[in-house]
Amino acid sequence: MAKQPDIELVSLTKRYGETVAVDSIGLRIPAGSYCCLLGPSGCGKTTTLRMIAGHEEASEGDIILGNENITDLPPAARGTAMMFQSYALFPHLDCTDNVAFSLKMRGIDKDTRRARAVEMLKRVHMDAYAGRLPAQLSGGQQQRVALARALITDPQVLLLDEPLSALDPFLRIRMREELKSLQTRLGISFIHVTHSQDEAMALADLVVVMNGGRIEQAAPPREVFNRPASAFVAKFIGGHNVLPAAVARAGAGEGPFVAIRADRLSVQAGTSGDAGVTSLQGVARSVEYLGSTVQVGIDVTGLETLSATLSEARFDASPVRPGEPVTLSWKPEDVHVLGR
Amino acid sequence: MNRVKSWVTYLQVAPLALVFLLFLIVPIATIVVVSFFDYNTTQIIPAFLLQNYEELLLSPVTWRTYQQTIQFALITWALTLLIGFTVAYFVAFHVRSPTMQTVLFLLCTIPFWTSNVIRMISWIPFLGRHGLANTTLMNLGLIKEPLEFLLYSDFSVVLAYVHLYTLFMVVPIFNSMMRIDRSLLEAARDAGATGWQTLLNVILPLCKPGIAIGSIFVVTIVMGDFVTVRMMSGGLSASVGLMMANAMSLLQYPAAAANAVILLLLVLFIVAAMMRLVDIRKEL
């Protein structure tokens, strides 16, 4: 396989008039990695992707693919291919012609391009539907055709704009697996925009959490989860309780906030006397049974509602009901000090 | 589930059916019946004769007139399609703000604030022998003699048709274009399509229903027209509609009716052919 190139964004900026959508971000995505741009709507993740694709002009900064500066190249000359959010299949063309579209644009003759398109459809297991129009396909099938259409140009980087958001939850998880295995097989980089932390965690080699046009943290998923860089990251990826540092007594001079994973909290019914360094007292607000775990929401005076994720067994050892006083406790080593 | 009683269904259909019956079926049936009647200079005589059709179809004038009318329709269709598509494309894809799109779209409808006849008449002082166009061209020294073909010619007839009916092409095509998902254009660009390739491979095929609807409007109107031909050709050109008007002014109603039936069949045939080519149901 040819050496795949890294992608590098260098102080990439996008302004719409006065508004800054993407604010001078820098990022290096190693060759052949699955990168997820994660963030709430309006955080600039889609704009970033569209700038990489060439569908949005960068106001400032550079996009480097391998050794080439592709910032000002037209979309088709970049070595990138994009899969659109609603797949954007041409409704008047059947699957084969949809996939063969870019070959047709390059003037490749009909037989050759249709043969190659069918071959590509085979790779996504859609060759049985080659003659169908997009309207006659289900969401998952449309997505596969869209994938085939994007891949037929032999891109070095595949850009996916919320590819799973149009699917139902069950199909979403299946297509997620397919995307990951496809990426592994092809060995090219995928850049995948999503607002779902589950999706990012499940897929990515590199999670890039964005907020307000900036990158909050770019790291492998385990690092993002275990050592969130900021209060925003800790809150956005979920599973964390963000507390003022003073409450958790995590030592002076460090950040103003700390994060404690929800599954590292212990919950005891009643208010035992030894409230101290590693515990808080509050009132249970909600108890949700989620199957393998139980989620307990706890109100503590002066703080946002905290949540504790307990295994069923641990919950049963000391069950609580909404409205009852509880004691929360944690181990000192589970306190993670946040940067900002 | 209770089945709705059948008479209720009929009752619901009745008002529209009645309107169609009174204002479409009965008149057309009357025309068909009258087309077989006999007539002389003073009266029409109920009868069942094929003579009207015979006279019509055996006369070379009829064939020439039909040929002329079809020619008008074809030229007008081609021009309105070209202009209409371009205008719709500009408003739909080049104008970014929805407000501006609405403003420009309303601008297109301004000519419709006056009647067809007034719009036609207003061409006459412009195109006439000593009209604005000729005077300007002569003052500029581009021509020495006034251009005769500008008014009372096939040129002026087609010009008036295009002026009057381009909007009928713009509206449905614009409507088709506004339904095109913009991400399709990006997908085409992502696949390396140039502007022209996107136009030919994506936009044009997706506008087919709009083009078909516009074409039906323009072709049926031009095929049946007689006022424009009469005013703009100054009586030098003929059309099927004009032929019927002339027959009626001579009180030869059965002859005009026979002609109307033939024209109706021809136009229905053209419309059917267009519907076969393009599925317009998507737009309705």
Interface residues (C-beta under 8 A of the other chain):
Chain A: A53 G54 H55 P74 P75 A76 A77 A81 M82 F84 Q85 S86 A88 L89 F90 P91 H92 F101 S102 K104 M105 R106 R149 A150 T153
Chain B: D181 S183 L184 E186 A187 A188 R189 D190 A191 G192 A193 T194 Q197 N201 V202 P205 L206
